[in-house]
Amino acid sequence: MAGIKALISLSFGGAIGLMFLMLGCALPIYNQYWPLFVLFFYILSPIPYCIARRLVDDTDAMSNACKELAIFLTTGIVVSAFGLPVVFARAHLIEWGACALVLTGNTVIFATILGFFLVFGSNDDFSWQQW
């Protein structure tokens, strides 16, 4: 039953993060939809780590180069997701208030993605690898 509560709380976090992103786009004082490009980063961020988890044998206690590369690529994607709204705001494509809302949404969404991997990343009965 703990898996269901975690899944519900993670979906609530994702909904809150997407709400902040939509508010940064659709409020009448902002009315620019450029920040929606961060959705690509939300989709791309877990992919390197998921691929590395499939390829790497976790029985080795030492660090693995494939896993380290996946974490490096994931970090680059997350930093890019935080940098894109700032670049848009500096280029005057969006307002700074919209940038703040998008950055808040980024924080919530990436915390939700991290929480998903912390909760469902172990190799127990209820694992994300079953999906």
N, C-alpha and C positions, 0 to 999 in steps of 0.2 A: 504494500500500500504506500510505502514511502516513495516509490517511483512515480506514482500517479500525482502525489502532492508536488514533487519536484517538477514534473512535466507541466502541471498547471501553473506553478509560479514562474517557470521559464517562459511559458507562452504569454503570461501577463507582462513580464519584463519586455518581451519582444514587441508586444502591442504598444506599450508605453513608449518605447524607443521609436517605433514607426510613427506614433502620434506626434512626437517632437519633430521628426523629419517632415511630416506633412504640414505641421504648423509653420515651419520655416519656409515652406513653399507656398502654401495656399492662403495665408492670411492676407486680407485686402491691402494692408500697408506694404507687404513684400511682393506678392504676386509674380514671382519668378520661379520657374521650375528647374533651374540649373542644379540645385542641390540633389536632385534625384539621381544624379550620376553616382552618388555614393552607394546606391543599391548594388552596383556591380562589385564594389569592394566587400559588401556584406556577403555576397554569394561566393566570391573568390577566396575569402580569408580562411575558411576551414579546409579547403581542398588540399593544399600541400601537406598539412598535418595528417589528414585522413589517408592520403596516399602513402605517407611514410609509415603510418601505423600498420598498414596492410603489408608493406614490404619488409619491415624490420622485425627481427625476432627479439622479443623482450627478455629472453633468458640471460642475455649478456648484461652484466652489471656496469660495464664501462659505457661511456658515451659513444653514440653511433654517428657517423658523418651524415648519413641520410636523414636522420632525425634532426640533427643540428641544422642542416640545410633547410629542412621544412620549417623549422622554427624561425630561421632567418627570413625566409620568403614570407611567412605569415606576418612577421613583424614589419616588413617592408610594406605589405598590403595595408596593415592597420595604420601605419604612419601616413601613408598616402591618403587614406580615408579621412584622417584628421587634417591633412594639409590642403586638400582640394577646396573645402569651403573657405579657408583662409585666403587661398589664391583667388577664388571667385570674389571675395569681399574686397581684396586689394585691387582687383581689376574693375571694381564697381559694377560687376554683373549682379551681385546680390547686396543687400544691406547687411550691416554688422549685426543687427538683431537677428536676422535670419541665420547668419553664420553661427551665432551663439546657440540658437535653437537646434541647428543641425549638429553642432559639436556635442550638445547635451544628448541628442538622440544617438550619436555615435558611441558615446560613453555607455549608455544603457544597452544598446544592441551588442557591443563587443563584450560587455560584462555578462550578458545573457549567453552569448556563444561560449565564453570561457566557462560559465556555470554548467552549460550542457556537457562540455568535455570533462569537467570535474565530476559531475554526477553520473554520467553514463559512459565514461571512458574506461572504467575498469572492466575486467573480463569476468564478470559475475553472470548471474542468471538473466538479469534485465540489462542488456547492453545495447549500445547504439550500433554495434557491429551486426546485430540481427536484422536491422532495417536495411 
